[in-house]
């Protein structure tokens, strides 16, 4: 439907029923019929913890601002990158756990423990053979000279000149092993009795006394993002929140630069034809908004409405995030950026900035506590990355209840379209039950549909209005005005 004008609360209620806007065009996917069901997704910023890949992006930006150019490599940026590290988050948790456990043990102790666990599991079914480099020296010798051709080949094969490892240099060590060894040596030096030995000399670690004041809690998003820059930083980044209005002097003065950036982005990243990237298309798509500007006393200082978050680097706009600020959330609409800076993963960075911005607005307005990321499509990798911003919820397409995404994934793996609400008795609490109370705007007059219906003889009107009422819900149907000509 075309929205000539919407209050912030009306649009908040619409997106909580699966609607989204593109300019003034407001649409809702037919979930059980489309080939790729689009589930509304929201993140909970108050509980959000950046993943390892998120931290990498923040550190990369900090390094760029501090020192200048960094190795760009071959980096293609999505609106919010989905990296392999996130997909194996469980492995990272295991690695972190092992790092803690191994702080007070030597690498040889680790290897012995690995071998012991391998012996225990032996005989429980086919197991992968233990790599030779983890076997003790005597065991390695027996294997090497056991007469097996494969083993002999490994020993007798000599690298050709210029290829293979340089045997004159010490073997390489993994960075993780070096970190553990440094930690162990540091603890040995800090111990008042020298080497970490137990009372009976059994190699047990003594108690290190009460915990230090330093806390090992992970850094918050704000700590990572707003880490202070030195005075001689190579670059300056500023994020400006600008209302989408040609009456706003800041928006008006930056419009030409913002539009030029949009054209460059669409041509380069999306390969759009130039005729589809005109100023009219840009204005209709990202500058025209049906949202009415509201500044209630209990709302945020910036008010509710549509905004552009402009990322200024050394006096030049390199990215623009289009957002809506609503009573309960910050809703992400679109992002366009300078492809020359794609090595900074601006899609990920801007999403993290918007999450942090939502937390900032929450301090002003307690009910504003969610970050809406648009649609999540489980069967599409380009849209699936949004599920990596956790904790997050998906909107049930039948009951319009929010369900944690972790509970939804098993069902979505089996079927593209699912009723996500696990409660079989749950229903749409705001379903249309009295279509006669739908508000209609007809001939410059406002009237309930029951009155309008008496003036019309077209039987098709009923089907249209009933469908409209069921899709927007009873609350919006009684507040919004459905234009009929």
N, C-alpha and C positions, 0 to 999 in steps of 0.2 A: 504494500500500500504506500501511497505518497503521503508523507507527513508534512503539512504546511507549518505546523507549530506543535511542540510538545513541551510539557513541563518536565523538570528533572525527575520528579517522582513517577510520572507516567512512563517515561522511558526506562526508569529503573525497574518498574513492574513488568514492562514488556520484555526486557532482556532476561528477567527471571522466569519468563515463559518461552524462552528460546528464540526471541527476535534479535535482530542486529540491524544497524543502519549503515548505509553507504551514501554519504551526502544526506539528502532528504528522503531517499528511497529506503523504506524499512521493510524487511523481509524475514520470513520464517520458513526454514526448510521443511518439506513434507517427509518427515523422518522415516516412516515405514514404507516409503515408495522410492526414495532416491537411491541411486547405486552406492553413494558414499554418505551414510548418515553423519550429520554434523552435530556433535554434542557441545552445548555451551560449557565452557570450563572456566573456573575461577581458582586463583591461588590465595592462600591465607598468609599474608605478609607477616602477621604478628608472630607466627611460628616458623617462618621461612628460614632455612639455613642453606647458604650457598654450597653447591656441590664442588667437587675438585675442579671440574672444567670451568665452573663459574669463577672460582678463585684465580684460575690461570688467566682468564680474560681481564679481571680487575688488576692483577699484577702486571699484565702486559700493558694496559693503559697507563698505570702508574709509572712504569719504566719508560714508556714513550714520552710522557709529560716531563719526567725528570731529566732524562738523558738525551732525548731527541729521537732520531731515526732508530728503528729496530729492524731486524731481519724480517722482511715481509713474507718471503716464501711464496707458496702457492695457496692462497687462502680465499676460499669462496665463502661468503657470509650469508646465512639464512636470517629471516627475521629474528629468530632466536635459535642459535646453533644447537643441534643435537649431537653430542659427541659420544664416542664409544665408551669413554670413562664412566659416563652416567649409567650406561646400560649394564655395567658390571659394578655397581655401587657396593654390592655385597662383598666383592673381592677386595675393594678398598678397605672396607670395614675390617676384614680379616687381616689384611696387611698391617693396618694400624694396630690391631690387637697384638699381632706377632711382634711388632716393633717394641711395644711396651713390655711384653714378656721377656724379650731378649736383651733388655737393657743391661742386666747384671750377669749375662752369660757370654762366654766366648763363642767365636764362630765354630770352633771344634765341638763345643758342647751342643750347639745347634745341629751339627751334622750327626752326632751320635744319637740325638733324640729322633732325628729323621729316620736313621737306620733302624732304631729300635721299633718305631711305629710301623716301619715297613715289614719287619719280621713278624709283628703281631698280626698284620693283615694277610700275611702269606698263607695260602691255603684256603682263603675264602672265595676263591674264584680267580679267573684270569686277572692278573695285575700287570701294569706297565713295568717293564724292567727298569731297575734303578739306574740312573745315569752313572757312567763310570767315574765322572769327576767327583761324585759324592761317596764313592767307596773308599774305605781305609786303604793305606798304601799296600799292606801285605795282600789284601783281597784283590787289589788291582793287579798285582804281579801275577797271582795265580790265574786270573782271568786272561791276562795278556799272553801267558805262555801255556795256555791249556790246549793249544794245538788247533783251536777253531779258526778256520780261514778268515772269518769276518774280523776276529780280534787281531790276527796277525796283520791283516791289511791296514787296520787302524794304526798299528804301531810302526810298520815298516814304510808306509807311504810318506815320502818326503815332499814338502811343498816345492813347487817349481820356483825358480828365481823370480822375484817380484810378485809372487802370489802367496797367500796364506799368512800365518802369523810370523812375526820376527822373533825367532827363538833366542836371540841375544838379549831381548828385553824381558823384564819380569812380566808374569801373566797379568792380564787386566782384571780388575776387581769391580764388582757392581757398586754403584753409588750407595745403595742401601747397606751393603756390607761395611763399607767405609764409615758410614754414619754410625752404625752400631758399635764398631770398634772404637771410634772416637768417644762415644758415650761411655763405653765401658772403661776406657782409660781415664776419662774425666772423673768418674766415680771412684776409681782406685786412688787417684791423686787427692781427692777431697776427703777420703777416709782417714781418720786420725791415727789408725793403726797400720797404715800402709795397705797392702793387698787385701782384698775383700775375702777374709777367711773367717769361718765360724769358730767357736770356742774349741772345737775338737779338730780344727784344721781340715774340715770336710769340704771346704769350698763354698759354704753357704754364705749368702749375703747377710750382713748384720743389719739391724734396724738402723735406719738413717735419721731417727729422731722425729720430732713433730714436722708436719708438712710446712714447706716454706710459704711465704706470703704470696709468691707468684702462683697464679692459677693457670691450669692447663686447659681451661675452657676454650672451645674454638672461638675465633674472632667473629664478631657480628658482621653483618653486611655493611653497616655504616663504618665500622672500624677499617674494613678492607677498602671501602670505596673512597672514604674521605680522609685517608691517611695524609698527614700534612706534607706538603711539597716544600722543597728547599727554596730559598729566596732566589737562587740562580737557576730555577727550573727552566728547561729549554722551551717549554710550551705552556700556554695558559688555556685552560678549558673552562668555559662558563655555560651554564644551562639556564636559559631564560624561559619563563612561563608567560606566553602571550595569548590573550583572548582572541578567538577567531572572529574578528569584526573589522571591517574597513573603517569604522569610526575610531578604532584604537590607533593612536599615532605610531606605536612601536610595530604593530602588525603591518600597517600601511607602508612604513618606511622600509621594512625588510621584505616586502612582498616580492619584488622583482628578483632578489637574490634567492629567495626560497623557491620561487617558481623555476628559475634556471636550474637549481639543484634537482628539483623533481624531474625535469625533462632529461637531465643527464642520467639520473637513476633509472628511469623507465626505459630509455633507449639502450643503456648498457646492460643492466641487470635482467630486465624482462624482455628485451628486444622488441619493444612496441614500435609500430611504425610512427614516424614523426607526425602524421596527420591526426593521430590519436592522443597526442601530448600537447595540445594547444592550451592556451590560458583559460578558455571556456571549460574544457574538460577538467583541468586542474581545480578551478574554482568550484565547479559543480560537485566534484568528487571529495575534495578535502577542505574546502573553505566554507561551503554552504552547509548549514546545520539547522535542523528543526528545533534544537533545544533553546528554550527561553533562558536568558541570563537571570539568575536569581542570587541574591545575597541575603539570606535569612540570618537573623541574629545568632542562631545556634549552629550555623554552618561554618565552613572554613573561610578564612579571610579573603581568599581569591574568589569565593562564590562557586555556584554550580553553572555548568555550561560546557562549551567546547573550547579547547585550547590547543595551541601548538607549543610543544617543548622544543626550543631551538638550541642546538649544541654548537656554540661558538668556539672555534679553535683559532687563537691568535687573530681575532677580529673577523673571522670568516665562518659562515654557517657550513658545517660538514654533515649535519643530520637534523631531521625534524621528526619528532614523534607526535602524531595526532592522537589526542586523548579526550575523553569526556569525563568530567568530574560530576558524580551523581551522589545522592544522599547516602548510599551504602558502599560505593566503590569508585575506583578509578578504572575506566574501561578503555582498553587500548584499541584504537581504530586502525592505524596504519603507521608505517615507518618508511621514510626514504632517506637515503644518505649518499654521500660522495663515494663512488666506487674506488677512487684513488686511496681511500682510507679503509677499505674492506679488511686489510690485515689487522685492524684493531677489533674485529668482530663487533661492530657497532650494533648489530641486532641484539646480541646477548647483552652487551653493555647497557643499551637503552632500556631493555626489559628490567635489568637489575636496578637501574636508576628509577624506573617507574614504581617498582616494588618498594624501594626506599622512600620515594615520594608519598606513596600511599600510607606508609607508617608515620610519616611526618604529618599528614593531614589527619590521621587518626588521633594524634595528640591534641589537635584543635577540636575535632568532632568525633566523639567516641563511636558513633554508629557507622562511620566510614572506615571499614576495616577489610575490604576485599579488593583484589586486583583481577579484573576480568580480561582474559586473553583471547576472546573471540570464540572460535569453534575448534574443537578437537576432533580429528578424523583418525580413528584407530588404524584404518587400512591404508592411510597415506603417510609416507615417511616425512613429507614436507610439512605436514600438520601435526604429526605425532610427537614432535620434539617438545610441544607445550606441556606434555605430561611429565617432563623432567623438572619442572618448577614445582617443588613440593614443600609442604602438603598442599594438595589441590583437590577439588571436587568436580564431579560431572553432574549435569542436570538431567534428572530422569525425564524422558520425553512424554511420559504418560501421567505422572503424578506431580511433576515439577518440584520434586524434593531433591536436595543436594546429597550426593552419595560420594564418599571418599574414593578417589580414583583407583586405589589399590584393590578395593572390593569389586570394581567394575571390570578390570582387565581380564579375569578368567572368562567372564561371559562374553566379552567383546572378541576374545580369541576364537570363540566357537561360532559367533553370529555377529554380523555387522550391525544389525538393529536389535536392541535389547531394551526391555523395561528394566531400568537399573535399580529401582527401589525394591529391596528384598522383602518388604512387607506386602503380602498378597492382598491384604484388606485395605491398603492405603488407596486413596482416591485424590483427584484434583480438588483441593479444598476451595479453590476460587472458580470452579467451573460455572458456566453460565446456566442459571436456573430460571431466570426471569427475563427472557429476551425483549419483552415488552418495555422494559425499563432502559433499554439502550438509548442513549442520547443521540438525536439526529439533528443536523443543521440543514434546513431546507428553506429556500426563499428568504434568506436573512433572518430566519426565526429558529429558535431552539425548541425542540419538542421531544417527548419520549416516542419510541418507535410505535407504540400502541396507538398513538394519535396520528402519526404520519401514515400508518398502514391504512387507516380509514379513508385517507385522501387518494390512495393509489389503487389502480386496478391491475397492475402488472404482477402476476403470481410469482415471477422469478425473483422479485424483491425479497420474499421471505427466505429463500435459500441463501442468498448473499448475506443478509443481515444475520441470520442464524450462524452461518459459518464464521463471520467476523466476530460475533459475540463469544463463540466457543474458543477462538484462537487468542483473543486478547484477555479473556477472563471477565468475570462479572464486575470487578472493581473498576477496571479501566473502561469497560463499556459504559458504565454509569458516569464517568468523569470526562472521557474524551467525546468529541463531537464527530459523528460519522457524517461526512458531507454527502448529500443525495441531491442530484439534479433531475 
